Amino acid sequence: MNILPGNLRFGAGQPVKRLEDQRLLTGKGQFIDDKPDDGALWLHVLRSPHAHAKIVSIDTSAAAEMPGVTAIYTGADLVKDDIGTIPTLSIFKRPDGKPMTVPPRRLLAHEVVRYAGEAVAAVVAASRADAQNAAEAILVEYDVQPAVVDPVEAVKPGAPVVWPEAPDNIVGAMAYGDAAKVDEAFAKAAHTVELDIVSQRLVPSAMEPRSTIAEIDKTGRLLLHVQSQTPASTRDVLAEAVLKRPKDSVRVLVGDIGGGFGQKTNLYPEDGIVAYAATKLNRKIRWRGDRTDEFVGGTHGRDLSSTASFALDEKGKVLAYRVKSIGCTGAYSSGAANIIPLVLGPFVQTGVYDLPLVHFEVKSVMTHTAPVGAYRGAGRPEAVFIVERLFDAAARKIGIDPRAIRKANYIKPAQLPYTNAAGQVYDSGAFAHMLDRAVKLADWDGFAARKKAAKKKGLLYGRGLTSYIEWTGGRAHTEKVSLHATSQGRVILHSGTMAMGQGLQTTYTQMIADTLGIAMDKIDVVQGDTDLAMGFGSVGSRSLFVGGTAVAVSSNDLIQKAREKAANVLETSVEDIEYQGGMLTVVGTDRRISLFELAEKEGGAKLSVDSEGEVDGPSWPNGTHICEVEIDPETGVSRVVRYTTVDDVGVAVNPMLVTGQIHGGVAQGIGQALYEGVSYDSDGQLLTASYQDYCIPRADDVPPIVVTLDDSAPCRTNPLGAKGCGESGAIGGPPCVTNGVMDALAELGITQLNTPLTPQKIWRAIRDARVSA
């Protein structure tokens, strides 16, 4: 971890309004679709209508004769040109001990399609409409094969096989803990509780669909304009794995991104085929996805099916915790597809609780569906959902207050740093304290009166409680930045992290402004250019606590370099130079020089430092969410009417931005709990391929969310004391709302429903409960 001067300030605690908003809200954003055509050709992708089929033949002759068509490519063309495949991390073992094996992820399918929506051909034409029309004239003969869409069914004997080298459809498996000791604890337990729990498949719903532009510059380099949370790795995968050319021959440029949520982490086949076409034709090529492209061709999130159980003593102390899970990867493994269920979920599966005796068995499984990848939280929401649903079920079964059972199992402050069952070290936290604050702020004692009032209206009323924890960092604990003071009086930061709505421009600017004493309007934050900055990027809520550490280091480095330069100019020792507000002064004199005057004397008329920030490990944001839910039993419609959170993000540089991040995550959590869910039919056809069929929460579905930030347990793994915050709301939200709905339904004897808790699902459960009563 970097050690920084104790008197160095980082602007912490200041609710600065977002600097980005004026530009974005007045239509001055620089999104890919804002770029001029400049004579670009358009590319359109033809997708498979079948979930599993052999490609018998592809006839492009009629399409090639259509107006405006420049080129048509198939998988065979790419194989002929030795175009590579999109790699995944092959670091796991199958249950039989052999290395994991997955089908190659090609830019265009070759010989076999493995999900409905897989790209089989690409048309390049003078206009988007020309390319779309020509694609419809391509004749593809398919030999349709049986498909499997349910990961639980996929591992059963006789299920259709996605990839012949894995005949059981299992990609990899991991186990944690001691099975024998867990079995022994269950045999002796006073109470046991078990639930079958599904975190359903979701479609990320960023405001801006994916788009890509590729062109060859005057020097022969390939320029890729793309939405990417990780520009550096996007460049490297495209250059080395796909196009098989030197990395420095490719430059990735990312402008504004209208939402990422983890979905825009990987290189997609569409990005690769656009780049391939640009190199093949030496023309600017562009592609813009529509919503259907996102639903059928983008990565999905979640899709974890689990059977989980607690063994407890008479007082509700958990003696052992057992989980068996199947995580779906879809037909192909995205970069993190197997890591999410096999590693990231288990990292937090014990939550904020002292549960050392565990046995987790997890398998990642292929199906004939769109690939699953990172989506806000990536494994952590699924894991916290399991443990929090179990605690509520156990409290209800034993007859214990949901607060009391959690307090009986919380990790105590004296146990920190605490190593959990998956070997992860929690450096800080005050879990019971967070619960106590949330209980007061949510007016816990007033719930009974509100429930009584709802009952008079004929409504069911329930309360949900969740304590969550989040692992952040993406296993990348360093980040590089460059900081420049120019002779024009500006300070410029180049960072490899990537803004996509979090407000990084604002946060980084206020940190630099506070440290250097420079006005915020004199500072420029530049991201998304692999020629200027190479870093890990923005995943796993790492931007502030890792990227921000690098910003703090660079500010200190620039001051130190400026003091050295000023000492030389002013002919004194470095120790006698004092920096304040952009001025370097010889202590006790009026001899001084400005930071920008020093820059004028440098080559390139700028004073620059290249810096690296390093943290000691992940951060562990955590907190308590409490909500109240009302249900109309005649329609099954549920509404979240109150929502309170107390969140530990360590030291918040900009509390207003953190609050906004938590609001957005909770909204997605409400969507997961009540509305959203991908549905395939048995043949692998996506039934929820548009917002006419896939429901996301609207503004009036989200109540006022009262967020309180608690900084009583600052992070100890980075010099800022900050913890990640970008995914917290999406981790605490789903179990909190689900627990609230199940609490409302408990009086009818309904004990378990899987999300999404749609009106139809709830109405049927109420009807069945009344019939059997």
Salt bridges, closest charged atoms under 4 A:
ASP21 OD1 - ARG18 NE 2.71
ASP33 OD1 - ARG286 NH2 3.92
ASP33 OD1 - ARG288 NH1 3.06
ASP37 OD1 - ARG286 NH1 2.82
ASP38 OD2 - LYS284 NZ 3.44
ASP81 OD2 - LYS280 NZ 2.61
ASP82 OD1 - LYS244 NZ 2.81
ASP96 OD2 - ARG94 NH2 3.18
GLU111 OE2 - HIS110 NE2 3.55
GLU153 OE2 - LYS156 NZ 2.89
ASP168 OD1 - ARG94 NH1 2.75
ASP183 OD1 - ARG322 NH1 2.68
GLU184 OE2 - LYS188 NZ 3.22
GLU215 OE2 - HIS225 NE2 2.99
GLU215 OE1 - LYS284 NZ 3.92
ASP236 OD1 - ARG235 NH2 2.91
ASP256 OD2 - ARG23 NH1 2.50
GLU270 OE2 - ARG47 NH2 2.73
GLU270 OE1 - ARG210 NH1 3.13
ASP293 OD1 - ARG47 NH2 2.93
GLU294 OE1 - ARG210 NE 2.59
ASP303 OD2 - ARG201 NE 2.90
GLU361 OE2 - HIS359 NE2 3.57
GLU388 OE1 - ARG406 NH2 2.82
ASP392 OD1 - ARG406 NH2 3.00
ASP401 OD2 - ARG403 NH2 3.02
ASP436 OD1 - LYS407 NZ 2.57
ASP443 OD2 - ARG450 NH1 2.83
GLU470 OE1 - ARG380 NE 2.84
GLU479 OE1 - ARG542 NH1 2.55
ASP514 OD1 - ARG9 NH2 2.90
ASP524 OD2 - ARG490 NE 2.79
ASP529 OD2 - ARG251 NH2 2.56
ASP531 OD2 - ARG221 NH1 2.79
ASP531 OD2 - ARG251 NE 3.31
GLU602 OE2 - LYS565 NZ 3.39
GLU628 OE2 - ARG450 NH2 2.69
GLU628 OE1 - ARG642 NE 3.73
GLU630 OE2 - ARG639 NH1 2.66
GLU634 OE2 - ARG770 NH1 3.77
ASP647 OD1 - HIS625 NE2 3.35
ASP648 OD2 - LYS723 NZ 2.68
ASP710 OD2 - HIS433 NE2 2.67
ASP710 OD2 - ARG437 NH1 2.97
GLU727 OE1 - ARG380 NH2 3.14
ASP743 OD1 - ARG396 NH2 3.14
GLU747 OE1 - LYS451 NZ 3.32
ASP768 OD1 - ARG767 NE 3.25
